[in-house]
Amino acid sequence: MTPLPLTPPARPRLGDISFLNCAPLRWALADGGAREDFGVLSAPPEALARELTRGTLDVSPVSLVQYLRNTDRLMLLPGPVIGSDGPVLSCHLVTRGASPAELDGATVALSTTSRSTVLLVRMLLEDFVGVRPRYVAHRQDLDAMLAAADAAVLIGDDALRLTVAKRPGLALHDAGQLWRRCTGLPMVFAVWAVRRQYAQERQPQVRAVHEALAAAVDRARLAPLAVAAAAHRESLGSPAGPVPFDVLLRYYRAIDYTFGKRQLEAIREFSRRAAAHGEVPAGLEPEFAPGLAPGETGTPPPPRPPATRQEKENDQAHRTVQIQGRDHVGNARGAGGGACLPASGSRGSGTA
Ligand SMILES: C=C(O[C@@H]1C=C(C(=O)O)C=C[C@H]1O)C(=O)O
């Protein structure tokens, strides 16, 4: 008879993005009682990617670009993802009123907190609009970024707060919405990745993490009011001030944790474009942890609320784009190079 181990196997060590985009999962893991099954580290995405590749975390959400740059060490969980099928509300190109087409030769400050959105915006500007800005990496601080540059790309709670704060003269261009307009695809900003070695040696643990996350996504979807209330309480502790409850309700209708066929297609499209820019290796194919079949994570999201007049107009504009010519990585793009992008941003009060 094999003796029982004296100590139980170490709990899987999970990363948790310390932004409001993961508040629904924090709430649901705690509410469902699964939180105690894991060791959890909450940190910004770039710190989580560092810890995961160093081996001090086992499974973590990481920026899509960080996954694509580390496929030799990481594998994918087939869900959840942090994505949006349209505006995401928390990943913006911010200008002083300029449209993307007016940024040729301009300086754009790129937040060092982001890996995916900063590359996404560069690809949108260069591949779809056809402008060539100059880029500077900058700590995420909007005022300092706009003092040093003509435009800034920022993500997370700082960007979400901008969609509610009235900042006269500023135009917000939602990165999720721009990508959707230009490609017709959802955007996947972050994925849950597992260390390759851990995925191979600890299949039952990886399965348990995946199941707990899928159950958390389901639990959060069924309780939008409790989720928004919990996120609002979290935001009360921030020096930047609370995010209103109704904004959070809207935010969690925009954020989509689903990992289905369209998200896989979106990852492939992003990866292909990023490779054409020399930012990730060419020819990558997403690889899932052994034993975990890709499929939809959780139940389908609830139907979207009826479109506003503005959204209907945007949609109409998207449908009437004439596809003409090819961009420099060989993709069809709209007439005039930037036809899938709006002529000007929404000034002062955000895109939502
Ligand atoms: C939607 C978001 O997703 C994120 C965007 C990331 C990026 O741009 O690299 C990384 C992780 C996620 O936090 C957000 O932060 O607002």
The ligand as an ORCA input file, in Angstrom:
! r2SCAN-3c Opt
* xyz 0 1
  C      -9.085     45.265    -21.201
  C      -7.898     45.323    -20.633
  O      -7.116     44.218    -20.849
  C      -5.753     44.213    -20.653
  C      -4.871     44.731    -21.602
  C      -3.551     44.360    -21.600
  C      -2.573     44.977    -22.549
  O      -2.921     45.941    -23.244
  O      -1.425     44.503    -22.616
  C      -3.100     43.377    -20.682
  C      -3.940     42.817    -19.777
  C      -5.332     43.260    -19.596
  O      -5.432     43.976    -18.405
  C      -7.486     46.458    -19.757
  O      -6.455     46.401    -19.078
  O      -8.231     47.434    -19.705
*
